[in-house]
């Protein structure tokens, strides 16, 4: 069974790239667009510019893990595409998480919840 919160269709990606907004950081780029749903859909990308398959997979793992930690604090109803930059390879997960949080705050879709 497929997860509904993962972006897969080419038309969804094209719509986000063409009609959405983007925020760039030192280690990642975030494309985002409202989706009208009650949950967020997301994708994590790393191009061949990042490196070989091992480096690209590590970059995507870092992005996924950072998102998992921040997921509860992100406003609902957005399509999000996270793209890794080559500079992400030198970082630890905590650094990527800080960079992702800063980008989401700049996009005004991050709201810290009190626990």
C-alpha positions as CSV (number, residue, x, y, z in Angstrom):
1,X,0.0,0.0,0.0
2,X,1.4,3.4,-1.0
3,X,1.8,6.2,1.4
4,X,-0.4,9.2,0.5
5,X,2.0,11.8,1.9
6,X,4.8,11.1,-0.6
7,X,4.9,13.1,-3.9
8,X,5.3,10.8,-6.9
9,X,3.5,12.2,-10.0
10,X,5.3,14.3,-12.5
11,X,2.4,16.7,-12.7
12,X,2.6,17.4,-9.0
13,X,6.3,18.1,-9.3
14,X,5.8,20.4,-12.3
15,X,3.0,22.2,-10.5
16,X,5.2,22.9,-7.5
17,X,8.2,24.0,-9.6
18,X,6.1,26.2,-11.9
19,X,3.5,27.7,-9.5
20,X,5.1,27.2,-6.0
21,X,7.7,29.2,-4.2
22,X,11.2,28.3,-3.2
23,X,13.6,29.2,-0.4
24,X,17.3,28.4,-0.7
25,X,19.7,27.7,2.2
26,X,23.3,26.9,2.3
27,X,22.7,23.1,2.5
28,X,19.2,22.6,0.9
29,X,16.5,24.2,-1.2
30,X,12.8,24.0,-0.3
31,X,10.1,24.3,-2.9
32,X,6.6,24.6,-1.4
33,X,3.0,25.1,-2.5
34,X,-0.4,24.8,-0.8
35,X,-2.2,21.6,-1.7
36,X,-5.6,22.0,-0.1
37,X,-5.3,18.7,1.8
38,X,-5.3,18.1,5.6
39,X,-1.7,16.7,5.4
40,X,1.6,17.6,3.9
41,X,3.1,15.7,0.9
42,X,6.8,15.7,0.5
43,X,9.8,14.5,-1.6
44,X,13.5,14.4,-0.9
45,X,15.9,14.8,-3.9
46,X,19.6,14.8,-4.5
47,X,20.9,15.3,-8.0
48,X,24.1,13.8,-9.5
49,X,25.8,17.0,-8.7
50,X,25.8,15.9,-5.0
51,X,27.9,12.8,-5.8
52,X,27.7,9.1,-6.5
53,X,24.8,6.9,-5.3
54,X,26.2,6.5,-1.8
55,X,26.5,10.3,-1.3
56,X,23.0,10.9,-2.8
57,X,21.4,8.3,-0.6
58,X,23.1,9.7,2.5
59,X,21.9,13.2,1.6
60,X,18.3,12.0,1.2
61,X,18.6,10.1,4.5
62,X,19.8,13.2,6.3
63,X,16.8,15.2,4.8
64,X,14.3,12.5,5.7
65,X,15.5,12.2,9.3
66,X,15.6,16.0,9.8
67,X,12.1,16.3,8.4
68,X,10.9,13.5,10.7
69,X,12.1,15.5,13.7
70,X,10.4,18.7,12.5
71,X,7.2,17.2,11.1
72,X,4.9,18.0,14.0
73,X,5.9,21.7,13.9
74,X,5.2,22.2,10.1
75,X,1.9,23.7,9.1
76,X,-0.4,21.2,7.4
77,X,-1.7,21.5,3.8
78,X,1.5,21.9,1.8
79,X,3.4,20.1,-0.9
80,X,7.2,20.2,0.0
81,X,10.2,19.3,-2.1
82,X,13.5,19.3,-0.3
83,X,16.6,19.3,-2.6
84,X,20.0,18.6,-1.2
85,X,23.0,20.7,-2.1
86,X,26.5,19.3,-2.4
87,X,27.6,21.0,0.8
88,X,25.2,18.7,2.8
89,X,27.6,15.8,2.7
90,X,30.0,17.3,5.4
91,X,27.2,17.7,7.9
92,X,25.6,15.8,10.8
93,X,21.9,15.4,11.1
94,X,21.5,18.1,13.7
95,X,23.1,20.7,11.3
96,X,20.8,19.7,8.5
97,X,17.8,19.9,10.9
98,X,18.8,23.5,11.8
99,X,19.2,24.5,8.2
100,X,15.8,22.9,7.3
101,X,14.1,24.7,10.2
102,X,15.6,28.0,9.2
103,X,14.4,27.6,5.6
104,X,10.9,26.6,6.7
105,X,10.8,29.6,9.1
106,X,11.8,31.9,6.2
107,X,9.0,30.3,4.1
108,X,6.6,31.0,7.1
109,X,5.3,27.4,7.2
110,X,7.1,26.5,10.5
111,X,5.3,27.0,13.8
112,X,6.9,25.7,16.9
113,X,4.4,23.9,19.1
114,X,4.7,23.9,22.9
115,X,5.1,20.4,24.3
